């Protein structure tokens, strides 16, 4: 089960650039985000909370995968 998203994954989900998603992380939109190496890891719960607090409908709501390819 995936518990974290990267800034790039949030960018794809929200149809914005990676830089925009990274800027959101730096501005504090995802309070529990952590930097691991060169990438940010955003808890899935932070993403869902942020999505609920924004007025724009989500482009896509990620589901948790239970199967492995």
Secondary structure, DSSP 4 states (H G I P E B T S, - for coil): ---EEEHHHHHHHHT--HHHHHHHHHHTSSTT-EEETTEEEEEHHHHHHHHHHSSSPPS--PPPP-S--
